[in-house]
Amino acid sequence: MEPNKREENRRIFRQELFTLREEGYLSEDIVNTVAKAHRQYHLDLVEIEAIPLPAEANVQIKKAVPPEPNVQIKKAMPSEPPKVKKTLSPEEVRERNITWSLNIGVIFLLIGGLFVATSNWGSMTSYMKSGSIAFVALLFYGISLLTKKVLHIDKTAFAFIVLGSLFLPIFILSLGWFGLLGSYLAVDGEGRYLLGMLGSFLPMIVYILFAKNLNSRLFVWFTFVSLSAGMAFLLAGLHLKIDFFYLGMMVFNAALIFGYLQVKQRESLKLFTNEFVPYVQINLVLSTLFMLFLYNNEVLYSFNLLLTAVIYLSMMYVSGRKEYHFIFSVMLVYGAYQLIEHSFLNYFGEVVYAIIGLGIVFVPRTMNGRFSLDKVFQYTSAVISGFAFIYISLEGILLRAGNPSITLMLAYFIIAVNFIYLSHNSPNRLFTYLSSVFAASGIYEAILLLVKPIYSINFSLALSLTGFILFVVFGVVPLAKYIRILQNSSKVVGIAIMTLALLAAITLFQWWQAGVILLLVTIVSFLVIKKETRSYYKEAALWILPSALGLSIAAFAEEMNVNFIYYREEFGYAINFASGAILVLLTSFVWKKAGEKQLARISFFVSQALYTFAIFYALLSPINRLWVQPFVLLAGIGMYYYLYKKIGTKWVPYLVSITTLFAYFSLIDAIRIRIPFSGTVDSLIVSVSAVVLLFTAFLCRKKDSFIAAAFAWTGHCIYPAALVFTWFVYHTDSIYSFILALLAYGISTKLASREWKIKVFLYGVFTTLFFAVSTGIDFFKIHFTGLYEFPITSVLILLFALFAKGEFNKRTAYYLVPFSIIGIGVMLLVYPYSWLPYLITGGYASVLLFYLHKIKWDLLGLIPLFLAFIATVEFSYLSDMGALQKLLLSGGLGILMALNGQIVYKKLFESGPKIGDTKIDGYTAVSFLYFWVMYFFDYPSIWSKALPGVLIAVSFWMQRKRVPANLSVFMSILGASYLLQPYYSTIAKLNIPPLWEREVQVLPFVVLIIFIRILLKGRYSNITKAIQWGVLVFVSLVLIQDGLASNTIYDAVILGSLSLLSMLAGMLLQIKSYFFVGAGVLLLNVFLQTRPYWGHMPWWFYLLVAGLILITVASFNEWNKQKTLKGESTFIVKIKKKVIGKIKQWD
């Protein structure tokens, strides 16, 4: 077996073995025994393989082994068993609850006690302060002794032992902090290191005792860490130099290892020796940290880090722990950073960083291939080189102010060589791309170095040249075999760099540089088409080549646009893109002659796209409006028509129609510059544009259906917007446009063949009819005191519906109904809203309701009914009627609506197979609104506020037979519940004694819930019980609040009497809610009456009481658990079970 494979198997076995130990499947002794046996087995295998076999034996073995068939056998990997979530037993849950109660109680006691103790902390002496810390430690130890010996809760006892142990070094340090050991052993004295040693070694003795007695690994680690800290303070106390200090720590580590070898076989010290191996490794890190904390020398510190890295590399070689390579890498990089930044190496640090990244690749070769760490170190080298690249680049920008440097160039090329090596030794394709990036960085530095003496080259131009050179030299030109691996990645990275350069040039408005870059992109695209083998790159290049060529012309033209004012004002951006489009169109003919048919076809499409931009800028940017803009648009019609003839798709004629529309407006604008128009002609310009398109569609409908459809769609799409624009700008003169639209939509309705088109055009006729009526009223100066366009238009449409036949009658209904609803809503906006608008609105709503009943659209009747209610409210508030008249008007209409609903509909709601067959009694629903609005009319009589509530309650009661049988009782409940409103409005007018006022207000709720339970006769008992509980609690709280507010003996007697009555009723009727609420209120009443006696205690008193209660409860539970284990029960448990059993039988 190969050494690497055997070592890997050994590591996996040990990892699984230790996992079984951590999860609790195997004990510590079994794991140690198996680990020793497996180690011996591993050593025996190594010895056997080291013995050479005779040649004959080798031959016989080879002959004996049959040839393996060419069959691939997949080894089934053992699936890791899923972790089962541990479920706590009831006993464990109880113990956990006891533990938490005890902990929280102890915390409350400590907080209360600490507040009492520390409230005078500033006046305490140093001895008292240190004594307080010692007392806390002893308190924790005492609590742990109590919980272990008395309550037998081991986990809690261990937790308190740990807390007490942590206070030991704090106590010793506090002695030095407060100067209780003299000035020599103070924290800032000369013997401070001796103080640190005492604070480490003295608690270590206690930790050793606890580790042995408790068999705890945690205290073993406390012991080890204390030992390391104590030794560090001891060496520091000798005032050694940093090298002797480090030598002392290494001697200390060697002594530890020697001692471990002497005592590792002793059973009494197994607890400590088992943790020694990981400790001695961590102790190296601790030694470094102590040295960093106690000394400050960067160069020596860097050598220490490098030495530590070498030690970890050696440990990895000796122990076989591959994880150490992470620590080795971190220590090496950090040590190198400290050394370079604080020594003469800083002058050429960039190259050193790059060499470190390259050199770490060869580390695995020093181990003779013992570990399979090649990939790991390769990735480590990649990460280090990547960070080195970022660091030296930032340093070059920040410190060198972007000036080119030979050192930076060499560093970049070294990093590139590193990644080329990684690309050859790793299947990861990312390395090749990173190699190209770093090579590009070196090329960029080289370009800057070459042109610096001659010319200060622009950043974007230098960057584009970098990408171009990388693409051509490394991606196209055949080079050495070792570098040939970068061909594909260099092409991609080069194109990306050129793209970035182009974006930079455009962002900085460097147009001629952008034109040069685009020409370079054109050359690169041509090379991709000719040299590239990947199809998707070639397809992209076919589109990029003509696009870059056209945009380069536009970029050069933009440079003229920036520098010449006449060009910018007369030609602008439109001619820039138009010239690029024409050039690309001409090149398409050249490519076609050259046999490049696909390139010619794509160039043709790109020219169309570029000319689209020209049209866009011709419309929006400054340009000569007299002849340049019309010329560009008319040429655009020709371009798009040529495109349509070339490809013949259906969507291209829409471009022709839209461009024709723009050309129409451009020609009109050019004519208006020379010939002024009148106001009437101006009002027709916008709407006639749609008519022109529709007329063109009509002429072309037989010659070319696609062209006709495009012009028709475009015309109809812009026609509504054109009419709205004309209506806003030329209000009175727009009547001519709407009359013309009536004819256009009428003809379109006649010519339409599909149903949806007929509806759209017919509704267009109705809409333009409304606007014609509206503008006609203004045009002929007919003045009304209301907005009567809607009712007039609705009447005209209704006449059409009455005379229309067949499908036109149904089509009209879909428009007439929503239009009339909107009309009723608009009529509400009339001001002043007098009798005439109100009556017209009512008649409008009545006619619409009649029409809805006629076409059986009863469901929509709710809307006009609600709008009629809004009209009544508006009329009531704006009219001069008195409060009584308004009250009678709303009440009378409400009664009329309720009776009308009873007559028209048998049920409140009737569902049907279709939504149109569904019926809802809207009259009854609106009647409630009329009754509700009666509340807003103030009339001095006592019945004025009670009357609406009575009418609403009666209306609810009238619906009993109009709802399903299972809901009938709820109508009575609603009616009875709503009677509370007239009750409260009546008692509000009466003079009730203040002593009984609150009782009169809340006790009806109790009567109501009793009445509801009687009506339901046991149904929904769970819900009514919950409501009954809620009502009783609410009434009780309100009465308690009233008693507290008045604070008289009479309120206390009344509240106590009601509570006692509730308790007696609950006991006699066996109802839990009355009994418990009465008992609770009675106890609360007693509690509140005795408030002066307990209300002045300090807050910490309650905290102490809470802590004592929690500890008592935890102790009682533990006592009860012990009684239960003996088969006994406490008397408290017996009484509790008896009482609970009786109460469970109540309602």
Buried (B, 14 or more C-beta within 10 A) or exposed (E): EEBBEBBBEBBEBBEEBEEBBEEEEBEEEEBBEBBEEBEEEBEEEEEEEEEEEEEEEEEEEEEEEEEEEEEEEEEEEEEEEEEEEEEEEEEEEBBEEBBEBBBBBBEBBBBBBBBEBEEEEEEBEEEBBBBBBBBBBEBBBEBBEBBBEEBEBEEBBBBBBBBBBEBBBBBBBBBBBBBBBEEEBBBEBEBBBBBBBBBBBBBBEBBBEBBBEBEBBBBBBBBBBBBBBBBBBBBBBEEBEBEEBBEBBBEBBEEBEEEBEEEBEEEEBBBBBBBBEEBBBEBBEBBBEBBEEBBEBEEBBBBBBBBBBBBBBEBBBEEBBBEBBEBBBBBBBBBBBBBBEBEEBEEBBBBBBBBBBBEBBEBBEEEEEBBBBBEBBBBBBBBBBBEBBEBBBEBBEEEEEEEBBEBBBBBBBBBBBBBBBBBEEBEBEEBBBBBBBBBBBBBBBBBBBEBEEEEEBBBBBBBBBBBBBBBBBBBBEEBEEEBEBBBBBBBBBBBBBBBBBBBBBBEEEBBBBBBBBBBBBBBBBBBBBEEBEEEEBBBBBBBBBBBBBBBBBBBBBBBBBEEEEEBBEBBBBBBBBBBBBBBBBEBBEEBBEEEBEEBBBBBBBBBBBBBBBBBEBBBEBEBBBBEBBBBBBBBBBEBBBBBBEEEEEEEBBBBBBBBBBBBBBBBBBBEBEEEEEEEEEBBBBBBBBBBBBBBBBBEBBEEEEBBBBBBBBBBBBBBBEBBEBBBEEBBBBBBBBBBBBBEBBBEBBEEBEEEEBBBBBBBBBBBBBBBBBBBBBBBEEEEEEBBBBBBBBBEBBBEBBEEBEEEBBEBBBEBBBEBBBEBBBBBBEBEEBBEEBBEBBBEBBEBBBEBBEEBEEBBBBBBBBBBBBBBBBBBBEBBEBEBEEBBBBBBEBBBEBBBBBBEBBEBBEEEEEEEEEEBBBBBBBBBBBBBBBBBBBEBEEEEBBBBBBBBBBBBBBBBBEBBEEEEEBBBBBBBBBBBBBBBBBBBEEEEEEEEEEBBBBBBBBBEBBEBBBEEBEEEEEEEBBEBBBEBBBEBBEBBBEBBEEBEEEEBBEBBBEBBBEBBEBBBEEBBBBBBBBBBBBBEBBEEBBEEEEEEEEEEBEEBBEBBBEBBEBBBBBBEBBEEEEEEEEEEEEEEEEEEEEEEEEBE
